Amino acid sequence: MTATPPPKIPTADRIRQLTETRQRVLALPAENALQAILEHPQPAALVHSFSEEDLHFLIHDIGLENALPLLSLASNRQWEYLVDMEAWSRDRMNFQTTTAWLQLLLAADADRLVKWCYEEKLEWIELYLFRNIELRIRESDQSPSDLGEGYFSDDDTFYVRFVDYPVATQQEEAFKRLRNEMLGQLLRRLSLFDHLRYQGLLMEAMGLLPGEIEEELFRLRNVRLGEKGFLPFDEAVGVYQPLQPEELAARGKKILRPGPADETQLPAPRITATFLEGDNLFVRSLKQIQAPHIIEQLQTETASLCNRVIAADLSVIRGRDQLRSVVSKVSGYLSIGLGRLLAGSRQEREKKAAKLVQRHMLIDIFRTGFGCALQLKWRADRWYRESWCRDRKLELTFWGETWLGQLGGLLIDKPKFYDPDQAGSNYRDFAAMEEIEATGLGLSQVTVLDSLFGKLNPELAPSSMHRSIDYKNMLLTQWARASLKMPPVTPGTSDPAIPVSRFRPFYETLWRSQEDRRRIADERKTEFLQWIAKQSGLSTTELADRLGWVFEALFDEIEQELARVRAGNLDPRHVHLFLLKP
């Protein structure tokens, strides 16, 4: 009795099933993902359905040695992508990483590797052999011992020796042994597969022009990777060229494929989309789009944009955690760009943003967003070149921790946002328009204060530099000296500090009692603002608008530090907000 064959599944349904399975696998931890793939009824079809980018990251997450079953199931197209990503350093073949990946592919599927080298990667393997072996052809009347030490042959005619080089560490010695072992296995398999082609391969490898071959291989690699967004550095860096909102209309409208997502058999990168998280405007705009084929195209475009940023940053991305930071950066600047394009709009921002991501190229929106950060940097650069603090050779620590962080993030090559709550480094990429605005406000406040200090022109004599001087205690000390009818701190002042005995009367007038707690009297705050206005030439209203928050924070800090300290107990060693001396 003949068994009934299982019903055929329509191609569209099979593609949809593979897509759903692939999405579930990418959401799993690495070790569970490997098990899920190997237990799938058609593991090869599932692996082939992965985009090259997703498979690359998955292999690194699993671990290169543990991922050998995936490498054996991967297609030649996926192998080529892995080699393109791993075997090059800028425009030169990296022979150490090439050796490591040849070893992995040899262990995964040696027979297919040999066939792949002969049929698809001939010039690539020839260049590798040119750099790593020496060839001698024995004449009929020549003894093998005449060729020198280290040569071996499997036909007594073509003799090969591994190129030797000095090593300085045990690690380098171990790698050289690995190379020799791998090359020995590869050459034997190349010879067994087709000995005549093997002989031709050796002769061509020794006769090629390495510079021309390497340049051509690099060009072809760039063409392949360019289709995925990995452009050469000099082209990829254009992603950081700022774009004004009014320029977007002239750049044309994006054309999206009208068909449903399952009409295409080309796998789209999915792992990037798994990191599109958070509550920024770009992520919320994607949630407004219901058509699956539109979502898929935007995910592919986002992955391509991430790849271009990776190329522009000269980053080496090997795993999900590293990719997550790139996706966060791209998502953040896309959100800032959308916010800039929707400036003034307060209603249905998410729906309007969803229309924008379907109308404009994401790279253009990214450039619009990055332009906001770049404009802040240019403002900071222009101010700092002509600033009073730079002219007086003051460190940025003069401006306190928060402004130091903000200025430090703007004065580097690529602007960063200062986030004191972030673990590890306090700098990260801008993620929202609110962060751009907050940093811009801080820069404006520093600019006004720096101009004020330029008019006050206080002396920071070497004799006083042992003190911890910053804008807070210098500004408050200048005000206290003015209130006490003392001369201002000028280039003729030897020491800006006030004798504590003379400071006590001023200190007592600062306070008023309120609900069993001492607070700075409102009239003293008004006097301070009027003194600042007189020194700066600005009106009290303008000062309150531009620096009111700064001054309020300054008086709050005085209250926190000194509210419980009576005038008779003042100790110059423990007072930080005024420069005092015994």
GIKA-V321721 format. One record per residue. N is the residue number from 1. PSI is psi in degrees with one decimal (* if undefined). OMEGA is omega in whole degrees, 0 to 359 (NA if undefined). BURIAL is 1 if it has 24 or more other ideal C-beta (glycine too) atoms within 12 Angstrom, else 0. Layout:
N&PSI&OMEGA&BURIAL / N&PSI&OMEGA&BURIAL
This chain:
1&127.2&183&0 / 2&130.7&179&0 / 3&142.5&179&0 / 4&123.1&180&0 / 5&147.5&178&0 / 6&147.4&181&0 / 7&143.3&179&0 / 8&137.0&178&0 / 9&129.3&178&0 / 10&147.0&183&0 / 11&-42.3&181&0 / 12&-39.2&179&0 / 13&-39.4&179&0 / 14&-42.6&179&0 / 15&-40.8&180&1 / 16&-40.6&179&0 / 17&-43.0&179&0 / 18&-38.7&179&1 / 19&-44.8&179&1 / 20&-42.6&179&0 / 21&-41.7&180&1 / 22&-41.4&179&1 / 23&-38.9&178&1 / 24&-40.5&181&0 / 25&-43.2&182&1 / 26&-22.2&179&1 / 27&-8.8&182&0 / 28&157.2&168&0 / 29&157.0&189&0 / 30&-47.8&184&1 / 31&-35.7&178&0 / 32&-32.5&178&0 / 33&-43.6&179&1 / 34&-45.1&181&1 / 35&-41.0&180&0 / 36&-38.0&179&1 / 37&-46.4&184&1 / 38&-25.7&180&1 / 39&-4.2&179&0 / 40&145.0&180&1 / 41&-31.0&179&0 / 42&76.0&184&0 / 43&-36.2&181&1 / 44&-44.4&179&0 / 45&-37.9&180&1 / 46&-45.1&179&1 / 47&-41.7&180&1 / 48&-24.8&181&1 / 49&-14.4&177&1 / 50&141.1&169&1 / 51&157.0&181&1 / 52&-39.3&181&1 / 53&-45.1&181&1 / 54&-41.8&180&1 / 55&-38.4&179&1 / 56&-49.6&180&1 / 57&-37.6&181&1 / 58&-41.3&179&1 / 59&-42.6&179&1 / 60&-35.7&178&1 / 61&-40.7&180&1 / 62&-35.9&186&1 / 63&133.6&188&0 / 64&-45.9&181&1 / 65&-40.6&181&0 / 66&-20.0&184&0 / 67&10.7&180&1 / 68&-39.6&177&1 / 69&-35.6&178&1 / 70&-40.5&179&1 / 71&-37.2&180&1 / 72&-27.8&179&1 / 73&-18.2&185&1 / 74&153.5&179&1 / 75&166.7&176&1 / 76&-35.3&178&0 / 77&-41.5&178&0 / 78&-38.0&175&1 / 79&-45.1&183&1 / 80&-39.9&178&1 / 81&-43.4&180&1 / 82&-44.0&179&1 / 83&-40.5&178&1 / 84&-38.9&183&1 / 85&-32.5&191&1 / 86&-27.0&194&1 / 87&9.9&183&1 / 88&145.2&171&1 / 89&106.1&188&0 / 90&-118.9&184&0 / 91&20.7&180&0 / 92&142.5&174&0 / 93&129.9&177&1 / 94&106.0&188&0 / 95&-21.9&176&1 / 96&-49.0&179&1 / 97&-32.1&175&1 / 98&-42.8&177&1 / 99&-45.3&182&1 / 100&-40.6&181&0 / 101&-32.0&172&1 / 102&-39.0&177&1 / 103&-42.9&180&1 / 104&-45.5&181&1 / 105&-33.7&177&1 / 106&-40.3&179&1 / 107&-30.1&183&1 / 108&-47.2&181&1 / 109&87.6&186&1 / 110&-42.6&183&1 / 111&-43.0&180&0 / 112&-34.6&177&1 / 113&-44.3&180&1 / 114&-47.0&180&1 / 115&-39.8&180&0 / 116&-42.1&179&1 / 117&-43.9&182&1 / 118&-41.2&191&1 / 119&-26.8&186&0 / 120&-25.5&187&0 / 121&40.2&187&1 / 122&-50.5&182&1 / 123&-33.0&178&1 / 124&-46.5&180&1 / 125&-30.7&176&1 / 126&-43.3&179&1 / 127&-40.1&179&1 / 128&-43.9&180&1 / 129&-38.1&179&1 / 130&-38.2&182&1 / 131&-15.0&191&1 / 132&-7.0&179&1 / 133&159.2&170&1 / 134&141.3&183&1 / 135&133.4&172&1 / 136&135.3&177&1 / 137&119.4&185&0 / 138&129.7&173&0 / 139&161.4&184&0 / 140&-29.6&181&0 / 141&16.5&184&0 / 142&138.9&178&0 / 143&141.4&178&0 / 144&-30.2&181&0 / 145&-19.9&179&0 / 146&-17.1&184&0 / 147&-22.8&182&0 / 148&173.4&183&0 / 149&150.3&173&0 / 150&-7.1&181&0 / 151&146.3&175&1 / 152&160.6&184&1 / 153&152.8&174&1 / 154&4.2&177&0 / 155&6.3&178&0 / 156&15.4&178&0 / 157&-53.4&179&1 / 158&111.0&182&1 / 159&133.9&184&1 / 160&142.8&174&1 / 161&139.9&179&1 / 162&137.4&177&1 / 163&128.8&180&0 / 164&151.6&177&0 / 165&152.2&182&0 / 166&147.2&177&0 / 167&148.8&183&0 / 168&-18.8&183&0 / 169&164.6&177&0 / 170&-32.5&178&0 / 171&-42.9&178&0 / 172&-37.4&178&0 / 173&-41.8&179&0 / 174&-38.3&179&0 / 175&-38.0&179&0 / 176&-39.3&177&1 / 177&-39.9&178&0 / 178&-43.7&179&0 / 179&-45.9&182&1 / 180&-41.6&180&1 / 181&-45.8&180&0 / 182&-44.9&181&1 / 183&-39.7&178&1 / 184&-45.5&179&1 / 185&-43.6&182&0 / 186&-43.9&180&1 / 187&-39.4&178&1 / 188&-42.4&181&0 / 189&-36.7&175&1 / 190&-38.7&180&1 / 191&-43.2&181&1 / 192&-32.4&182&0 / 193&-46.5&179&0 / 194&101.6&189&0 / 195&-37.4&180&0 / 196&-41.6&177&0 / 197&-33.5&177&0 / 198&-44.3&178&1 / 199&-42.1&178&1 / 200&-37.9&178&0 / 201&-45.3&180&1 / 202&-43.5&182&1 / 203&-41.4&179&0 / 204&-37.9&180&0 / 205&-39.9&182&1 / 206&-17.0&184&1 / 207&0.8&184&0 / 208&163.3&175&1 / 209&101.9&190&0 / 210&-37.7&182&1 / 211&-45.1&181&0 / 212&-42.6&181&0 / 213&-44.9&181&1 / 214&-39.1&179&1 / 215&-41.7&180&0 / 216&-41.3&177&0 / 217&-39.6&179&1 / 218&-38.3&178&1 / 219&-46.5&180&0 / 220&-38.6&176&0 / 221&-44.0&181&1 / 222&-35.3&177&1 / 223&-45.9&181&0 / 224&-46.7&182&0 / 225&-28.5&179&1 / 226&-29.5&178&0 / 227&-19.1&180&0 / 228&6.0&178&1 / 229&-8.7&180&1 / 230&82.9&180&1 / 231&160.4&171&1 / 232&153.2&187&0 / 233&-45.1&185&0 / 234&-20.1&174&0 / 235&-40.8&183&0 / 236&-32.2&185&1 / 237&-13.7&176&0 / 238&-14.3&178&0 / 239&-20.5&180&1 / 240&6.9&177&1 / 241&120.2&186&0 / 242&150.5&181&1 / 243&133.2&179&1 / 244&148.2&181&0 / 245&-38.7&182&1 / 246&-14.3&180&0 / 247&-15.8&185&0 / 248&-37.6&183&1 / 249&-35.2&181&0 / 250&-11.3&183&0 / 251&3.1&175&0 / 252&171.7&183&0 / 253&141.4&179&0 / 254&140.7&178&0 / 255&118.8&179&0 / 256&145.2&179&1 / 257&129.5&184&0 / 258&-21.0&187&0 / 259&164.4&177&0 / 260&160.2&187&0 / 261&-31.4&185&1 / 262&8.2&176&1 / 263&-18.1&180&0 / 264&143.8&178&0 / 265&3.2&178&0 / 266&120.8&182&0 / 267&133.6&178&1 / 268&144.7&178&1 / 269&130.9&182&1 / 270&-27.4&189&1 / 271&-30.9&177&1 / 272&-40.1&183&1 / 273&-27.4&181&1 / 274&-18.4&181&1 / 275&2.9&176&1 / 276&83.7&185&1 / 277&178.1&181&0 / 278&-168.6&186&0 / 279&36.1&179&0 / 280&172.6&187&1 / 281&-36.4&180&1 / 282&-47.0&180&1 / 283&-42.5&180&1 / 284&-33.4&179&1 / 285&-36.7&178&1 / 286&-33.5&180&1 / 287&-14.6&178&0 / 288&-14.2&185&1 / 289&125.6&184&1 / 290&-26.6&185&0 / 291&119.6&182&0 / 292&-37.5&183&0 / 293&-29.3&175&0 / 294&-43.5&178&1 / 295&-44.8&181&1 / 296&-42.3&180&1 / 297&-37.5&177&1 / 298&-35.2&176&1 / 299&-42.1&178&1 / 300&-41.6&179&1 / 301&-37.8&177&1 / 302&-43.1&178&1 / 303&-41.3&179&1 / 304&-39.8&178&1 / 305&-40.7&177&1 / 306&-42.0&179&1 / 307&-37.8&180&1 / 308&-38.5&177&1 / 309&-40.4&177&1 / 310&-44.6&180&1 / 311&-39.8&181&1 / 312&-32.5&180&1 / 313&-3.0&184&1 / 314&38.0&182&0 / 315&152.2&173&0 / 316&109.2&184&0 / 317&121.4&185&1 / 318&-21.3&185&0 / 319&179.8&185&0 / 320&-39.1&182&1 / 321&-41.0&178&0 / 322&-40.2&179&0 / 323&-35.5&181&1 / 324&-40.7&180&1 / 325&-35.9&178&1 / 326&-45.3&179&1 / 327&-39.6&178&1 / 328&-40.8&179&1 / 329&-48.4&181&1 / 330&-45.6&180&1 / 331&-39.6&180&1 / 332&-47.6&181&1 / 333&-29.3&173&1 / 334&-40.2&178&1 / 335&-42.0&178&1 / 336&-42.0&178&1 / 337&-43.1&178&1 / 338&-40.6&178&1 / 339&-37.3&179&1 / 340&-39.3&179&1 / 341&-25.5&181&1 / 342&19.3&180&1 / 343&129.7&181&0 / 344&-15.7&179&0 / 345&127.3&183&0 / 346&-14.9&184&0 / 347&141.7&177&0 / 348&44.0&182&0 / 349&-38.5&182&1 / 350&-42.8&179&1 / 351&-41.3&178&0 / 352&-38.5&178&1 / 353&-37.4&178&1 / 354&-37.6&177&1 / 355&-36.2&181&0 / 356&-41.3&181&1 / 357&-20.3&175&1 / 358&-17.7&182&1 / 359&-38.5&186&1 / 360&151.1&174&1 / 361&139.2&182&1 / 362&-33.4&180&1 / 363&-33.6&178&1 / 364&-38.5&177&1 / 365&-39.3&177&1 / 366&-46.4&181&1 / 367&-34.8&176&1 / 368&-40.9&178&1 / 369&-44.8&180&1 / 370&-29.2&178&1 / 371&-31.1&177&1 / 372&-46.5&179&1 / 373&-37.6&181&1 / 374&-36.2&177&1 / 375&-38.2&175&1 / 376&-43.4&180&1 / 377&-44.3&180&1 / 378&-39.6&176&0 / 379&-45.3&181&1 / 380&-41.2&180&1 / 381&-45.8&181&0 / 382&-43.6&179&0 / 383&-46.8&188&1 / 384&-35.2&180&1 / 385&-35.5&183&0 / 386&11.9&189&0 / 387&156.0&175&1 / 388&-41.6&184&1 / 389&-35.2&178&1 / 390&-38.5&179&1 / 391&-33.4&179&0 / 392&6.6&177&0 / 393&40.2&178&0 / 394&143.6&173&1 / 395&158.0&179&0 / 396&-15.0&176&1 / 397&-18.5&177&0 / 398&-28.1&186&1 / 399&9.2&177&1 / 400&166.7&189&1 / 401&-47.8&185&0 / 402&-50.9&180&1 / 403&-33.2&174&1 / 404&-46.4&179&1 / 405&-44.4&181&1 / 406&-45.6&179&1 / 407&-41.1&179&1 / 408&-36.4&178&1 / 409&-24.1&181&1 / 410&-23.1&185&1 / 411&3.7&174&1 / 412&173.0&187&0 / 413&-48.5&178&0 / 414&116.9&187&1 / 415&143.8&180&1 / 416&157.1&177&1 / 417&135.3&179&1 / 418&118.0&181&1 / 419&95.2&184&1 / 420&-17.6&182&0 / 421&-6.6&182&0 / 422&135.0&178&0 / 423&147.9&181&0 / 424&-123.9&178&0 / 425&141.2&178&0 / 426&5.1&181&0 / 427&137.5&175&1 / 428&174.2&179&1 / 429&150.5&176&1 / 430&140.7&184&1 / 431&-10.0&183&1 / 432&155.6&179&1 / 433&-30.0&178&1 / 434&-34.6&178&0 / 435&-37.3&175&1 / 436&-46.0&182&1 / 437&-40.9&180&0 / 438&-42.3&179&1 / 439&-38.7&177&1 / 440&-37.6&177&1 / 441&-43.8&178&1 / 442&-42.0&179&1 / 443&-41.4&179&1 / 444&-40.7&180&1 / 445&-42.0&177&1 / 446&-40.3&181&1 / 447&-44.1&180&1 / 448&-44.4&180&1 / 449&-38.8&179&1 / 450&-40.6&177&1 / 451&-38.8&178&1 / 452&-45.3&179&1 / 453&-31.5&177&1 / 454&-33.8&178&0 / 455&-37.0&175&0 / 456&-35.2&179&1 / 457&56.3&181&0 / 458&148.9&178&1 / 459&130.9&174&1 / 460&73.0&186&1 / 461&150.7&179&0 / 462&-32.2&181&0 / 463&-20.5&182&0 / 464&-1.7&187&1 / 465&-9.7&176&0 / 466&-18.0&178&0 / 467&157.6&176&1 / 468&90.8&185&0 / 469&130.9&173&1 / 470&-179.9&185&1 / 471&-28.9&183&1 / 472&-57.9&184&1 / 473&-26.7&177&1 / 474&-41.7&180&1 / 475&-45.4&180&1 / 476&-36.2&178&1 / 477&-41.3&177&1 / 478&-42.0&179&1 / 479&-44.3&179&1 / 480&-41.7&179&1 / 481&-40.3&179&1 / 482&-40.6&180&1 / 483&-31.9&181&1 / 484&7.2&181&0 / 485&30.1&174&0 / 486&153.6&178&1 / 487&145.2&179&0 / 488&162.5&178&1 / 489&105.2&181&1 / 490&175.6&178&0 / 491&-16.4&178&0 / 492&-1.9&182&0 / 493&125.9&183&1 / 494&-30.8&183&0 / 495&123.0&182&1 / 496&-14.2&186&1 / 497&148.0&179&1 / 498&134.5&174&1 / 499&134.8&186&0 / 500&-32.3&179&1 / 501&-35.6&179&0 / 502&-24.5&182&0 / 503&-27.1&187&1 / 504&-43.9&179&1 / 505&-42.1&177&0 / 506&-41.2&183&1 / 507&-40.1&182&1 / 508&-31.4&181&0 / 509&-8.6&180&0 / 510&-30.9&198&1 / 511&154.1&167&1 / 512&148.9&181&0 / 513&137.1&179&0 / 514&114.5&178&0 / 515&53.6&177&0 / 516&22.7&178&0 / 517&142.2&180&0 / 518&135.6&177&0 / 519&160.3&177&0 / 520&130.0&181&1 / 521&139.7&181&0 / 522&-36.3&181&0 / 523&-30.4&177&0 / 524&-35.9&176&1 / 525&-40.6&179&1 / 526&-41.2&178&0 / 527&-40.9&179&1 / 528&-44.9&181&1 / 529&-39.7&179&1 / 530&-38.1&178&0 / 531&-43.2&177&1 / 532&-43.5&181&1 / 533&-41.3&180&1 / 534&-40.4&183&0 / 535&-34.5&186&1 / 536&-20.7&184&1 / 537&5.5&178&0 / 538&155.3&178&0 / 539&156.5&179&0 / 540&-33.2&178&0 / 541&-45.2&180&0 / 542&-40.0&178&0 / 543&-41.2&179&1 / 544&-37.6&179&0 / 545&-41.1&188&0 / 546&-31.7&185&1 / 547&9.3&183&1 / 548&-43.2&180&0 / 549&-37.5&180&0 / 550&-45.1&182&1 / 551&-39.1&178&1 / 552&-42.4&178&0 / 553&-34.8&180&0 / 554&-44.3&179&1 / 555&-34.5&175&1 / 556&-38.7&180&0 / 557&-37.0&176&0 / 558&-44.0&180&1 / 559&-42.7&181&1 / 560&-36.6&185&0 / 561&-35.3&193&0 / 562&-1.3&185&1 / 563&-32.2&183&0 / 564&0.4&184&0 / 565&121.4&177&1 / 566&158.7&184&0 / 567&-38.6&182&0 / 568&-16.8&182&0 / 569&6.3&181&0 / 570&130.8&178&1 / 571&115.3&183&0 / 572&-27.7&182&1 / 573&-23.9&186&0 / 574&5.0&177&0 / 575&118.7&185&1 / 576&-21.7&185&1 / 577&-8.2&173&1 / 578&143.5&177&1 / 579&107.2&183&1 / 580&159.7&175&1 / 581&157.2&182&1 / 582&*&NA&0
